[in-house]
Amino acid sequence: QVQVVESGGGLVQAGGSLRLSCTASGLTFVNYAMGWFRQAPGKEREVVSCISGSAIKILYSDSVKGRFTISRDNAKNTLYLQMNSLKPEDTAMYYCAADPDAYCSTSSWRRASEYEYWGQGTQVTVSS
């Protein structure tokens, strides 16, 4: 069975940094684009970033561009999100998701429905 597990969340002061990790098993990792999503209480789940299976294509939401960096290590079946210059508005549950379309399509990468497998989430809280 497929299992996706996030880790690395926590409490950090504004301006600080965190690195999230996501490990996946039970799938051919390189054949999946991987996305990071986040959801704050009372708000819809929103995409943060997407990285294609080969890491050739990377997309970021405007709200995190220049502050966050997505990467992957296919040999370790692991996805990362380096988060710098954190702001209180970054506070959310962060989810890792796998898309069987490996390319991070510019027309669909923001849609949660495009991703087949999801982790349980890891909480990121940024204090002011």
N, C-alpha and C positions, 0 to 999 in steps of 0.2 A: 504494500500500500504506500501511497505517497504521503510524506510527512514534511512539513515546512515549519521551521522553528526560528523565531526571532530572539535576539538577546541584545543587551547593551544599553537599554533604556535606563533612565534614572532622573534624579533631580540635579539641576545645574543652574547657576546664576546667569542672568542675561550677559551676553558677550562670551560665554564659555563654549566649550565644545563637547561633543559626544560622538562616538562611533558605534553605529548599529551593525549587527551581523545577522545573517539569515542563512541557515543551512537547510538544504533540501535533500531528500532521499526518496528512492522509489521511482525516479524519473531520469531520463537522459538530460542532464542539466543543460548541456550546451544547446539543446534543441528548443529551449524555452527562453523567450524574452522574460526579464524579471523587472517587476515594478515595486516601488515603495509608495504606499498610500498612507494617509493619516486621517483621523477623525476626532474632532473635538466634540464635547457634549453639546447636543442640540444642533449640530451642524452635519451636513452631508459629508460622506467620505470623499476625499479629494486626492487626486494623484499628486505625487511629489516628483517622481523621476522614473524613467524607464531606461533599461540598458538591453541591447539586443544580445542574442546568444553568443555571438563572437565579439561583443563589446565594440563593434565598429560604429554603431549608432547609439547615441545617448541624448535623451531629452529631459528637460527640467521645466517645472512650472515656474512662472515668472516670480512668484513669491520667494523662491529659494535659490534662484539662479545667482551664481557668484558666491554663495555661502555654503552650499552643500555639494558634495561630490559622490557620485555613485560609481561603484566598481564591482568586479566579480573575479573570482578565481575558480575557473571551471574544473581544475584538477582537484579542488577541495569541495566542490559543490556548494560554494559559499558566495553570498552577495553581501556587499557592504554599503553603508551610507555614512560618510564622514560629514558631520554637521558642525560648522563653525559659525561664530558670530550669532549665537542663538538669541532669539527674541521671545518674550512672553507669548506672542501669538503663534509660536511654533509648538506650544503645549498641545499635545494630542496623543492618542494611541496610534502607534505606527505599525503598519502591516506590510508584510512581504507577500508578494503574489507572483505566480508563474503563469505566463501566457504561452499556449502552444504555438502561436504565431511568433516566430523567433525574431521578428524584425522591428518591433516598436513602431508600428504604422502610425504616421502622423495624423491620420484621420480617426484613429480609435484608441490610442494609448491612454487617453484620459478616462476611458470607460471601464469601470470596475467589472462590468459584465463580460469583458473580453478575457479576463484572467480566470483560469480554471482552478488553481489551487491556492490556498491562503493559509498563512500562519495565524497563530492565536493573538498576535499583537504584543508590543512592548511599549510601556508607558514612558513618555518623555514629558517632563515638567520643567519649565523654565521660569525661575523666579525673577522678579524685578528688583 
